Amino acid sequence: MAPIAVQVCFRGWQLALDDTVDFKVWTSGHELIATLPGWLIRNLVEHHLTGAVLGHEMQALVRKPPAILPSSTVREQRRLQRRSRRQK
């Protein structure tokens, strides 16, 4: 997979996030948590997208067996067993 270009978009402005740009992570209380390099953010996004694609491909390969409902006699037996357990 070729490297992707990540852009940060916020309220009408856009910034190309290349490998030399640092990405600062802040809390809601305006405290700096970390400064992450652009190459790390790009790699994280690539990793996430690759995992999502693989997940969808795996899901397409796995077939779910059809649901098989038990017969009415089995259901009636289970109902009677539950009733007898509750009465004890």
C-alpha angles and dihedrals in degrees: 000000000000119000114269129224114240121204127189112219123188129164098330101323126097133198126193107228107214128171094272097054118095119220115212119208116208134184121234085257090062096253119141110240102176146336112230124193119239093242090060093051091048091050092048091052091047090049092049094049093046091051091049092051092048091048092054091047091050091048090053090053096050114079119205115226115242116262112258116200118209117248120267092253091056090048091050091050091051091048091052091048091052091049092050092049091051092051093055 
